[in-house]
């Protein structure tokens, strides 16, 4: 397995070729509910607007497509075939090796390898189970790791085998996107929401052209979450890793481009129309974003950006919630980083954390360590995060629970349209469970609300900050 996964260190290559008719991307899937099989209960929501089609079928007159979505989600969705676009599949590492056997049936480390036989390939399908694309990705839980997806079944020339999505690039409508402005190209390609690297090939050159140059002003965030330090960039940024593009806003930050350096550094470049971008540099630990929300927390008409950012180190990982004020500009950045999950590679040091914004714009964070669960409530006032009050504990109305995050998320999807609630971890003895719950500041309000919900129960969390990495 080590030899196979280490090929990720090879160089990335961008280029164009003629499309194979078997390959398609599907656009217009942002916010679509995804299912494990056609017609089943929803178990995920697409946070990206474009997806690679790995399988299709017609049931009861409806077209169903199995997708690997640009944000890292995957599943089946019913969609209109007119949203399909022909695509080109190319390897982006050299040498490009396929796994001979389906990882559902044969462990990765036990499978032999096949060298790809051509420059472009065809998608034949995908494994049923998700697998990490690299050794580093194995350290991070699937719920916050968008790189853990089903592996693609691919054919290159006469060779066929399996490879993760991260080992290929997907092109479509490249000739139209190669000229003109970045915004025009992004609109034409329907690139909205979260777009990870495999889907950036059509605009890779435009994104590189838009990157901050050497001597551009940047803010440096240390790996311990210390306050931002202003500096100037000492390198050119030409390797786009991720794009996050929200609906157009009247004013304020509307998009994020993440650039990689050859080492472990990443540059987060927040864009505000034609204004100078807000550039935040993390020099270590290869940070990436697993979740993004925008919400106008302080009522100034410029939505704040909330990002869950995960970093790796040694045998472990840690995550933080970034909050960037919507009115931030290059000369005045308002930024907060809040500790979330962590793991040192040893179970005793693990903490699972999850966050939720309630309808009143309060930020709730639940944290579960071994035999201990705590909660915190925060408000965003005057571009700063402050406690909601001086409570020593919080009441949580629990609607459902499950041993897995995916099981709890499936239950949450059943209520999300009508019942405001979040998904939180809970430590029960030496076990970790996940609940769908609504926290309250006032215990009497919590009791009254709980009585109105079928089968709900009330639990209490002591207050805690989780401020240790």
N, C-alpha and C positions, 0 to 999 in steps of 0.2 A: 504493500500500500504506500509506503514511504516513497519509493521510486516513482510511482504513478502520480502522487499528489505533488511532488516537488517540481513537476514540469510547469506548475503555475508560475515559477520564477522566470520562465522564458519571456522573450520580448513580445509585446502586442503589435499586431500588424493591421493597418487599415487599407482597404483598396476596394475596387468595384469590379463586378463581373456580371454576366447575364444570369437572370433569375431562373431557378428551376421551378417548374409549374407546381410541384408538389408542396412547396413551402409557402406559407401565408402568415401574415400578422393580422390581428383583428383589432380595430380601433373602436373607441367609444365605450370602453368597459369601465371607466372610472366610476367608483361607488357601486358597481354591480355586485350582487351577492353570488358567491361561488358555492358549489356543492360537490360532494365526493363522487356522486354518480348523477346522471341526468334525472332531474325531478326529485332528488332527495332534499332533506332539510339543509338550509344554508349553513355553512361552517366557516366562512371567511368573507371578507369584503375586499374588493380590488381597490388599492390606493394608487394605481397607475392607470393610464388611459389606453395603453397599447399592450398587446400580448402576443406571444408566439403560439400558434395553433399546433398541437401535437396529436390530436385525434378529433374526429367529427362523426356525427351520426344524426339521423332523423328519427324522432319519436313522436307519434301522434301529430304528424304534420309540422312539427317544430324542428328547427335546426339547432343542434347542440354542439358546442365546441369545448374540448378540453384544452385548457390554457396554462401556460407559464407566463404570469403577468410581470410587467416591468418593475413592480415594487417588491417582488419576491413571493407574492401570494400565488396560489395555483388551485385549479378545480374546473368544474364544468359550468357553463353558462349558456342560456338560450339567447341567441342574438341573430340579427339580420345578416344574411350572407353578403349583402352589398357593402358591408363594412370590412370585408376581407381585402387585403392588398398583397400582391405577389412579393415574395421576399427572397433574399440571397443569404445563404449560410456559409460562413468562412471560419476557418480556424484562426485563433489569435495568439497561439503559442507555437513554438518551434523547438523540438519536433512535436507534432501533434499525434498523440497516441490514444486509441480507443480501447475501452475495456471490452474483451471478447464476450463475456457473459453478463446477463442481466443481474444487476446488484440485488434485485429482489430474491434471487435464487442462489447466487454464489457470492460469498463475501468478497469485497473489493480486493483484499490482499491475496486472495486465492485465485483470482482471475488473471489470465494471460493478457498481453497487450498486443494491439495491432496498429501498425503505422498507417495513417490515413493515405489514401491513394490518389487524391486529387485536391485542387485548390478550393472547390466549392462542393457543398454537400446537400443531402436531402434529409428531411426529418421523417423518420418512419414511425415514431411513437415515443413513448417515455416509460420509465419504470413506474410502478405504483407507489413505491415507498420513497420518501425523501432521504437524501444522503448529503453529507458535507462535501464541498469541492476541494478542500485542503485540510491539512493537519491543523492549522491554526483555527479554522472554522469549527473544528470538533469541540473546542473549549466552550463555545457560546451556545446557550439554549436555543432551540429552534424558534421559540416564540419571539425572540428578539434578533434572530439571525436570518435575514432575507436570502442569504446565499444557500441555505439548506432547502433544496427543492428536489423533485424527481429528476433523475438523470435522463438525458435525451438518448434515444436510439437513433443513430445517424448512419448514413451511407455516404462514403466518399469513394468514387470510382467503383472498384469491385470489393472494397472493404466496408464492412459494417460492424458497428459496436456501440458502446455506451460512453457518454462523456457528460460532465455537468454543463449547465448553461453558461457559467462563467468562462468556459474555454472556447466559446465561439463569439462571433459578432454577427448581428442581424442587420441587413441593409434592405431598404425599400424606398422607392422614389428618390434615389440618391442624386440623379442628374438634376432634378428640380431643386433639391435642397443645397446643392454644392455652390450655387451663386446667390447673390442677394444678401439681405439682412438676416441676422439670426432669428429675430422675432417672426419674420415672414416664413422662414423655414420651419420653425417650431409649430406655427399654426398649421402650415400645410401638412405636416407629418402627424398632427394631432397629439403632440407631445405635451401632455398635461399631467399633473399629479407627480408621483415619484417615478423617475426613470433611471434604472441602473445601467451600468456600463455596457452590457451586451446590446442594449437598444440605442446606444448613442452613436453608432457608426455613421448614420447618414449626416449627422451634424458635428462629427468629431473635429473637423477642420475649423468650422465656424466657432465652436466652443473654445478651441485652442487660440484662435485669433482674438477672442473676447477676454482671454485670461489676463489677470494682472501681470504686468511686466516687471523686470528687475527694477528696483528702486521705488516700486509702488508702495504707498503707505499700508501698513498692516498692523494688526493687534495680535500679540502673542499670548496664548493661553497655556499655562504650564500644565503638566499632566496631573498635578495635585489640585487643579481647579482654582489656583490663585487668581486674583484680579488681573484683567487684561493689561498688558504692557505695550505701549506704542513703539513701533520700529519701522524699518523699511525692508522690503523684500530683497534678498540677496541672490535670487534666482528667477528664471522664467518658468512659468507654469504652463505646461503644454499637454498634460495627460488628464483629460476629464474623466472622473469616476462616477459622477452622479449628477442628475438634474432634478430639482424640485420646482415645479411651476404651478402657482396657484392662479385662480381666476383673477382677471384684471381688477386692480383696485384703483380708486381715484387718486390716491397718493400713498406713499409708503412703500415698503419692501414687497416685491411681487414674485421674486424667484431666488433660487439658490443654486450655485454650481459648485461642486466639490472637485478639487484638483488634487492629484497625487504627485508626490515626489518619488524618485527612485528608491529612497530609503523609507522610513516609517512616518514621515511627515504628511500632513494633509492640510490644504487651504480651503476654508469655507468662505465663498465669495457671495455675499447677499447683495442682490441687485434692486435698484430703485429707479426704473426707467433709464433716463440718460444721465442721472446723477452718478457721482463717483461711488463705486461699490464699497460696502463694509466688508473688509477682509480679515478673517480670524484664522490665525495659524496655530495648529497643534503640532508640535515638533516631534512627538514620540507616539508610539503605540497604535499606529494605523487606525485612527478613529473612523467610524462610519455611522450613518444614521439609519435607524430601523423604523422610526415613526415620526411623523410631522403633523402638527395641527396649527392652525392659525385662528386666533380669536381676539377680538378687540376687548382686552381685559380692563382697560382704564377709560373707555368711552370717548377716545379722542378721534375716532374715525379711521385710525391706522392700526390694523390688526397686529398683535404681537405674534412672534414665531416661537413655537415650542417644539423642540427637537429632542428625541431620546438618542443619545450618542454613546456608542459602545466602543471600548478600546481594549486591546489585548496586551498582556505583558507576561513573561515567563510562562507558567502553566495556567494562568488565570485570565480573568477579564474584569472590567468594572464598567458601569454605565452612569451617565449623568443626564439630567434634564436641563437643557439649555433654554433660557428665555431671553429673547432679543426684542427690545422695544420696537414697535412698528414705526416710530418716528426717528429711529437711529439714522444718522448720516455719518459719513466718513470722519468728520471732525468731532462728532459727539455720539459715542456709542454707549447705550445702556444695556448691560448684559449681566445675567445671573446664571450660575451653574449650581444645581442641587444634586447631591449624591442619591443614587438609586441602588441598583443591584451590584453585587460583587462576588467573585470567587477567586480563591487563591490556589485552586487545584486540590485543596483539602476540604472535606465537607464541613469541618468545624468552623471554617472561616466564611462559609457561604451566606449570602443574604439575597433573597428575591424581593423585588419591589415593583410596584405598578402604580400608575397615576391616572387620574380622571378629573376632568373639568366638569363641574356641575352646572345647572342652568343659571346659577347666580354668579358664575365666573370664579367660584372658589376652586382651588387646586387641592385635591385630596391625594395623599400618597400612603399606600399600605406597604409595610415592610415585614417580612417574615424571616427570622433566623431560627436556629435550632431551638425548639420549644418556646419560642417567644414571637409574638406579633405586636407591632406598634403601628400607630397612624399619626399623620400630621395633616393640618389644614392650613393653607396659605392663601393670602390675598395679594393682588398686584396693585399697589398704590404709588403714584408718583414715580413710576419706572423702578420700583423696588418691591421685593417680596417681603411680606410681613405676616406674622401669625394671625389667624382669624380671631384669636382671643387667648385667654389664659387657661383654657380647659386642660385638665390633667388626664382626661379620657374622652373618648368619643363613642357614640352609639352607632351601630351599623345594622341596618335591616337587611338580612340575608335572604335572597329570593331563591337561590339554588347553589349547589356546590358540586365539585367533581375532582377526581384525583389528578386530572390533566388540565392544562390551560386550554387546549383545543376543545375539550368537552365543556368547560365553563363558557368558552366563547360561543359555542353553538347554542347554549341556553340563553346567553346574553342577546344573541341575534333575534331570539323569539320575542324579546321585550323591548328592544331598543327604540322602536317607533312610538311606544306608548308609555314606558316606564323608565324614568331617568335612573341609571345605575352604572356602576363601573365593574371591572374585573380585578380582583385583588388576591394576593397570596395569603395563606393562613398556615401557621405552624401548628400541627396537632401532634403532640408528643415528638417523636423523631420523624414524622411524616410531613410532607408538604401537600396542601390541598389548595384549590382555587375556588373562590366564591364569586357569585354575582350579587353585589350589594350596593346599598345607598347609605352613605354615612350622614350623620346629623350632628350638629353642634348641641342641640337641645334634646335631652333624653325624653322629655314628655312628647315632643313632636315626633320623635322616632317611634315611641310606643304607639301613638295614635295612627301613624302611617302604616306600621307593621300590621296592625289589626285589620287594615283594609285590604291587605294582600294575602291571597290564598297560600297557605303553607309557609309563609315567611316566619322567620324567627329573629330575635334580637341578640346581638353579641356586643361586647364592649372591648375597645382597644385602649390601652394606655398610650399617652402621647409620647412620641419619640422622634428624633431628628435624623438618625441614621447618617451622621456627618463623618463617619470613619470610612476610609477607602477599603 
